[in-house]
Amino acid sequence: MTTPACVLFDLDGTLTDSAPGVTGSMAHTLGRLGYPVPPVHELWTLVGPPLESNFRRLTGQDGAELQHAIDTYREHYGTTGLLGSEPFAGIGDLLDDLRADGRALAVASSKSVEFVERILANTGLLPFFDVVAGARENGRLSDKAVVVTEALDRLATLGHDVTGAVLVGDREHDVIGARARGIGCIFVTWGYGDAAEATGADAVATSPEQLAGLLGVRPRSRA
């Protein structure tokens, strides 16, 4: 893999540990609307993919009923769930090293862009990124390939060379989205996906330090 000038990151399970807030808001939503609430370990597998597909699977609904479930989730998550997100250990240093090396950075998430920006601000990660792309409240851009395309287009508009860009993520839809857009993908194992979801990725990183090496950046010494 060549050294990329632009690096795109997924959010949940890649930059931040957001599972407790996401699964808690899912359980709250299902219980409030009268649907069965799966065990936490089953909800855990739904952290990362778009809300629409998750709640269609959980409720068996579509149309207005599906949208009501999504709206109920967003109301709870926006006031309670997102506050529990924390950066994974080593992520702040990795982003700092990439910026110091002159890389352009973007977030490409299937989560609501409003929530993405709030989480990045709350965790102190927002200043590292040139572009933040995510789903809109009307569901537009929830597909990973479309979000990746928006992030790349906005980076290019800012004058960055997106040739050879890579997406870093922890779920199979990250790999699929990167492939659909024709860019590389590095799968990280500290998130919520299992090993089988890495199929098709260009490389696998088991730690932020290993990821730094794959991206061709040397960690700076810190006191």
C-alpha positions in Angstrom: 0.0 0.0 0.0 1.4 3.4 -1.0 1.5 6.2 1.6 -1.9 8.0 1.3 -2.1 11.8 1.3 -5.7 11.6 2.5 -7.0 9.2 5.2 -10.7 8.7 5.9 -11.9 7.3 9.2 -15.1 5.6 10.3 -16.2 6.9 13.7 -17.9 4.2 15.8 -15.5 1.4 16.6 -12.6 3.0 14.8 -12.0 6.4 16.4 -14.4 6.2 19.4 -15.9 3.5 21.7 -19.5 4.4 21.4 -21.1 1.0 21.9 -22.6 1.6 25.4 -24.5 4.7 24.2 -25.6 3.2 20.9 -26.9 -0.1 22.4 -28.5 1.7 25.4 -30.4 4.0 23.0 -31.5 1.1 20.9 -32.8 -0.8 23.9 -34.6 2.3 25.1 -36.2 2.8 21.7 -37.4 -0.8 21.3 -38.8 -1.0 24.8 -40.6 2.3 24.6 -42.2 1.3 21.3 -43.2 -2.2 22.5 -40.7 -4.3 20.5 -38.7 -7.1 21.9 -35.3 -6.0 23.3 -32.5 -8.4 22.2 -29.6 -9.2 24.6 -26.8 -6.6 24.7 -24.4 -8.9 22.9 -26.8 -9.0 19.9 -27.3 -5.2 19.9 -23.5 -4.9 20.0 -23.3 -6.4 16.5 -25.4 -3.5 15.2 -23.0 -0.7 16.2 -21.8 0.9 13.0 -24.2 0.0 10.2 -26.9 2.6 9.1 -29.8 3.1 11.5 -32.3 2.4 8.8 -31.1 -1.2 8.2 -30.6 -1.8 11.9 -34.2 -0.8 12.9 -35.7 -2.5 9.9 -34.1 -5.7 11.2 -35.0 -5.1 14.8 -38.7 -4.0 14.2 -39.6 -5.7 11.0 -41.2 -2.4 10.0 -40.8 0.0 7.0 -42.3 3.3 6.1 -43.7 5.6 8.8 -43.3 3.0 11.5 -39.6 2.6 10.7 -39.0 6.3 10.6 -40.8 6.7 14.0 -38.4 4.2 15.5 -35.4 6.0 14.1 -36.7 9.4 15.3 -37.2 7.9 18.8 -33.7 6.6 18.8 -32.2 9.9 17.7 -34.1 11.8 20.4 -32.7 9.6 23.1 -29.2 9.2 21.7 -28.9 13.0 21.1 -29.6 13.8 24.7 -28.0 10.8 26.5 -26.3 8.2 24.4 -23.6 10.2 22.6 -22.3 11.6 25.8 -20.7 8.2 26.6 -18.4 8.1 23.6 -14.7 8.1 24.3 -11.6 7.9 21.9 -9.9 4.6 21.9 -6.4 4.6 23.5 -3.8 5.9 21.1 -6.2 7.5 18.6 -5.4 11.1 19.6 -1.7 10.5 19.2 -2.2 8.8 15.8 -4.2 11.7 14.5 -1.7 14.2 15.9 1.1 12.3 14.1 -0.8 12.2 10.8 -1.5 15.9 10.9 2.1 16.7 11.7 3.1 14.6 8.7 0.9 16.8 6.5 -1.9 14.3 5.9 -5.5 15.4 5.1 -8.0 13.7 7.4 -11.7 13.1 7.1 -14.5 11.3 8.9 -16.9 9.2 6.8 -19.6 7.8 9.0 -23.1 6.4 8.5 -24.1 8.1 11.7 -26.0 11.4 11.6 -23.5 14.2 10.7 -24.9 16.3 13.6 -24.1 13.5 16.1 -20.7 12.9 14.5 -19.7 16.5 14.9 -20.9 16.6 18.5 -19.0 13.5 19.4 -15.8 14.7 17.8 -16.2 18.1 19.6 -17.0 16.4 22.9 -13.9 14.1 22.7 -11.6 16.8 21.5 -11.0 15.1 18.1 -12.8 17.6 15.8 -9.8 19.9 15.2 -7.8 17.1 13.5 -10.2 16.8 10.6 -10.5 18.8 7.4 -13.9 17.2 6.5 -16.7 15.5 8.4 -19.2 13.6 6.3 -22.2 11.7 7.7 -25.8 10.8 7.2 -28.5 13.5 6.9 -31.6 13.5 9.0 -33.6 12.6 5.9 -31.6 9.5 5.4 -29.5 10.8 2.5 -25.9 9.7 2.6 -26.4 6.9 5.0 -24.9 4.4 2.5 -21.2 4.1 3.2 -20.1 4.4 -0.4 -22.1 7.6 -0.8 -20.6 9.1 2.4 -17.1 8.2 1.3 -17.8 9.9 -2.0 -18.9 13.0 -0.3 -15.8 13.1 1.9 -13.5 12.6 -1.1 -15.2 15.2 -3.1 -15.0 17.8 -0.3 -11.3 17.0 0.3 -10.6 17.5 -3.4 -12.5 20.8 -3.4 -10.2 21.9 -0.6 -7.3 21.2 -2.9 -6.1 17.8 -1.5 -4.9 15.0 -3.7 -7.3 12.1 -3.1 -5.4 9.7 -5.3 -4.5 6.7 -3.3 -6.8 7.7 -0.4 -7.7 5.0 2.2 -10.6 4.4 4.5 -10.0 3.0 8.0 -12.9 1.1 9.5 -14.1 -1.8 11.7 -17.1 -3.2 9.9 -17.7 -5.0 6.6 -19.8 -2.1 5.2 -16.6 0.0 5.5 -14.7 -2.5 3.3 -17.6 -2.6 0.9 -18.0 1.2 0.8 -14.3 1.7 0.1 -14.3 -0.9 -2.6 -17.4 0.6 -4.3 -15.6 3.9 -4.4 -12.3 2.3 -5.6 -10.1 3.3 -2.7 -8.1 1.2 -0.3 -9.4 0.0 3.1 -7.6 -0.8 6.4 -9.7 -2.9 8.8 -9.1 -2.4 12.5 -9.7 -5.1 15.1 -10.4 -3.0 18.2 -13.9 -2.2 17.0 -17.1 -4.1 16.8 -16.7 -6.3 13.7 -15.4 -9.9 13.7 -12.5 -11.3 11.7 -14.7 -12.4 8.8 -15.7 -8.8 8.1 -12.1 -7.9 7.2 -12.5 -9.9 4.0 -11.5 -7.7 1.0 -9.6 -5.2 3.1 -6.1 -4.3 1.9 -4.6 -4.6 5.4 -5.6 -5.3 9.0 -4.4 -3.3 12.0 -4.6 -4.6 15.6 -3.6 -1.3 17.3 -3.3 2.4 16.5 0.5 2.0 16.6 0.3 -0.7 13.9 -2.1 1.4 11.9 0.4 4.3 12.0 3.0 2.0 10.4 0.6 0.9 7.7 -0.2 4.5 6.9 3.5 5.3 6.7 3.8 7.7 9.6 6.4 7.5 12.3 5.1 8.2 15.9 6.6 11.3 17.4 8.3 11.1 20.7 6.2 12.4 23.6 7.3 13.4 27.1 
